[in-house]
Amino acid sequence: MEDNTKQPLTADASLYNGQPTDTGLSCPSTRLTSCTPSIQENTGGVSVENAPTENKQWFVLRVSYGRVIKAKAFVEAKGIECYVPMRYKEIKKQGKKRIITEPLLPSFLFVHATAEQADSLLQDKSIKALENRTLLSYYYDHTSHCEADPTKNPPLVISDTAMDNFVRLTSIHSPHIIPVTSENIRYKLGDEVVITEGEFKDIHGRVARIAGQQRVVVELFDGCLVATAYIPKNAMKLHV
């Protein structure tokens, strides 16, 4: 069964998430100096303060279906930071409106670790003793190849700047933040903008029309797009 545990409204939007393993081949990934986001509330929703952490990177890992809680607990038990965006969703129960939280992207877990730590998570056998399914696997970057072996793709790594912007957006307590696909959005002009007012202030993305509304879409990587709520024209400016 899929894990659909709900968290209270006060739950942090920062730690959660869980799908089939990728069929790509692993290889050593490029060493990058990464940053650890510190989420703090402010008038714009959240701010992300970067503290340089040598050799750590943001890896995108797939999580097998219905095992979000287990994946989160497993990674944290190893003392490794992970990020799972949560969705704040309005529902009606017994005629009353309630806001619940659920994973925004149930197939992905973002792990801030060294390449060695990420490899150790995937090779750990203790999690497989009770179940036949692999808990975690790399999401591979199919747009590039390993220098040592051109037939292999490296694990996908997210830049600090892109991850910071994504964390800012997905940490805002709003039921109007939604995951989208490239098929169900229509870019108005494709303008790169930065939001200047309201709870989404400082979010960078592209202007799009979704379900008749003007929104800003943040694309973390191909296939991973998240849209803000409606953003009026006077609340954004072109990003140079």
C-alpha positions in Angstrom: 0.0 0.0 0.0 1.1 3.5 -0.7 2.2 5.5 2.3 -0.2 8.3 2.7 0.5 9.4 6.2 -0.6 13.0 6.7 1.4 15.5 8.7 -0.1 18.4 10.7 -0.3 21.9 9.2 2.6 23.0 11.3 4.8 20.3 9.8 8.0 21.6 8.1 7.8 21.5 4.4 11.3 20.4 4.2 11.6 16.7 4.9 9.8 13.9 3.1 9.2 11.8 -0.1 9.0 8.1 -2.6 9.4 5.0 -7.2 10.7 2.5 -9.5 14.5 2.3 -9.8 16.3 4.0 -12.7 17.9 1.8 -15.3 20.9 4.0 -15.9 24.4 3.1 -14.9 26.3 4.8 -12.2 29.7 6.4 -12.3 31.7 8.8 -10.2 30.0 12.2 -10.3 31.8 15.5 -10.6 32.9 16.9 -7.3 31.1 20.2 -6.5 31.1 22.5 -3.5 27.6 22.5 -2.3 25.6 24.4 0.4 23.2 23.3 3.1 19.9 25.3 3.1 18.7 26.7 6.4 14.9 27.4 6.2 13.7 30.4 8.2 10.3 32.1 8.1 10.2 35.7 7.0 7.7 38.1 5.3 8.4 36.4 2.0 7.7 32.9 3.2 11.2 31.4 3.7 14.8 32.3 3.2 17.6 29.9 2.4 21.0 30.7 3.9 23.9 28.8 2.4 26.7 27.5 4.5 29.5 26.0 2.3 30.0 22.3 2.9 33.0 20.7 1.2 32.4 18.0 -1.3 28.6 17.7 -0.6 26.2 17.9 -3.4 22.4 17.6 -3.9 21.7 14.2 -5.4 18.3 13.3 -6.8 17.3 9.8 -5.7 14.3 7.7 -6.7 12.3 6.1 -4.0 10.3 2.9 -4.6 6.5 3.3 -4.6 4.8 3.8 -1.2 8.0 3.9 0.9 8.3 7.6 1.6 8.4 7.4 5.4 10.9 4.5 5.3 13.2 6.3 2.9 13.2 9.5 5.0 13.8 7.6 8.2 16.5 5.4 6.6 18.6 8.4 5.3 18.2 10.4 8.5 19.3 7.5 10.6 22.6 7.6 8.7 23.0 11.2 9.8 22.6 12.5 6.2 20.4 15.5 5.3 17.5 14.9 2.9 14.8 17.1 1.6 11.3 16.2 0.5 8.9 18.9 -0.5 5.4 18.8 1.0 2.2 19.9 -0.5 -0.3 21.8 1.6 -3.7 20.7 0.3 -7.2 21.8 1.1 -9.8 19.0 1.6 -13.3 18.7 2.9 -14.1 16.3 5.7 -17.5 16.1 7.2 -18.4 19.4 5.6 -15.4 21.2 7.0 -12.4 22.5 5.2 -9.0 21.2 6.4 -5.5 21.6 5.2 -3.3 18.5 5.1 0.2 17.9 4.0 1.4 15.2 1.5 4.5 14.7 -0.6 4.6 17.1 -3.5 6.8 14.8 -5.6 6.3 11.3 -4.4 9.0 9.7 -6.6 12.0 11.8 -5.5 14.2 12.3 -2.5 16.8 15.0 -2.5 19.9 14.1 -0.6 22.7 16.4 0.5 25.8 14.3 0.7 29.2 13.4 -0.6 29.4 11.0 -3.6 30.7 8.3 -1.2 27.8 8.8 1.2 25.2 8.6 -1.6 26.8 5.4 -2.9 26.7 3.9 0.6 23.0 4.6 0.9 22.3 2.7 -2.3 24.6 -0.2 -1.4 23.4 -0.6 2.1 21.9 -4.1 2.5 20.2 -3.7 5.8 17.1 -2.1 4.3 16.6 -5.0 1.9 16.4 -7.8 4.5 12.7 -7.6 5.0 11.6 -6.6 1.5 12.6 -7.5 -2.1 12.3 -4.0 -3.5 15.2 -1.6 -3.7 14.4 1.4 -1.5 16.6 4.0 -3.2 18.2 4.4 -6.6 20.0 7.1 -8.6 18.1 9.4 -11.0 20.6 9.7 -13.8 21.5 12.7 -15.9 20.8 11.5 -19.4 22.1 14.7 -21.0 25.7 14.0 -20.1 28.2 11.1 -20.0 31.0 10.0 -17.7 34.4 11.1 -18.9 35.9 7.7 -18.0 33.1 5.8 -19.7 31.0 7.6 -22.4 28.5 4.7 -22.3 27.4 5.6 -18.8 25.4 8.5 -17.4 26.3 10.2 -14.1 23.9 10.6 -11.3 21.9 13.8 -11.5 23.2 16.6 -9.3 21.3 19.8 -8.6 23.2 23.1 -8.4 23.1 25.1 -5.2 21.3 28.0 -6.8 18.6 25.9 -8.3 18.1 23.9 -5.1 17.9 27.1 -3.0 15.1 28.5 -5.3 13.2 25.2 -5.2 13.4 25.0 -1.4 12.2 28.6 -1.1 9.1 27.8 -3.2 8.2 24.4 -1.8 8.6 25.6 1.8 5.8 28.1 1.5 2.7 27.0 3.3 0.3 27.4 0.3 -2.3 24.9 -1.1 -1.9 26.6 -4.5 1.6 25.3 -5.2 1.2 22.4 -7.6 3.4 19.9 -9.5 2.9 20.2 -13.3 4.2 18.6 -16.5 5.4 20.2 -19.6 2.3 18.8 -21.4 -0.3 20.6 -19.3 1.3 24.1 -19.2 1.5 26.8 -21.9 4.2 29.3 -21.5 2.8 32.8 -22.1 6.1 34.3 -23.3 8.5 32.0 -21.6 9.9 35.0 -19.8 12.4 34.4 -17.0 11.1 36.5 -14.1 11.6 37.1 -10.4 8.5 37.6 -8.2 8.7 40.9 -6.4 5.7 40.9 -4.0 3.7 38.6 -1.8 4.4 35.2 -0.3 6.3 34.0 -3.4 8.7 37.0 -3.3 12.2 36.3 -4.7 11.2 33.1 -6.5 12.8 32.8 -9.9 11.0 31.0 -12.8 9.2 31.2 -16.1 5.8 32.8 -16.7 3.2 30.3 -17.8 -0.6 30.0 -18.1 -2.0 27.0 -16.2 -5.7 26.3 -16.1 -6.3 29.9 -17.3 -4.2 31.4 -14.6 -0.8 33.3 -14.9 1.7 31.5 -12.7 5.5 31.1 -12.4 6.9 27.7 -13.0 10.2 26.5 -11.5 11.9 23.6 -13.3 14.4 21.8 -11.2 15.2 19.3 -13.9 13.6 17.8 -16.9 10.3 16.3 -15.7 10.3 18.1 -12.3 8.2 21.3 -12.6 6.4 23.1 -9.8 4.1 26.1 -10.2 3.2 28.9 -7.9 -0.3 30.3 -7.3 -1.6 33.0 -9.5 0.9 35.9 -9.8 -0.4 39.3 -11.2 1.8 41.0 -13.8 2.7 43.9 -11.4 4.1 41.4 -8.9 7.0 40.2 -11.1 9.8 41.6 -13.1 12.1 40.3 -15.9 15.1 38.4 -14.5 18.3 39.4 -16.2 
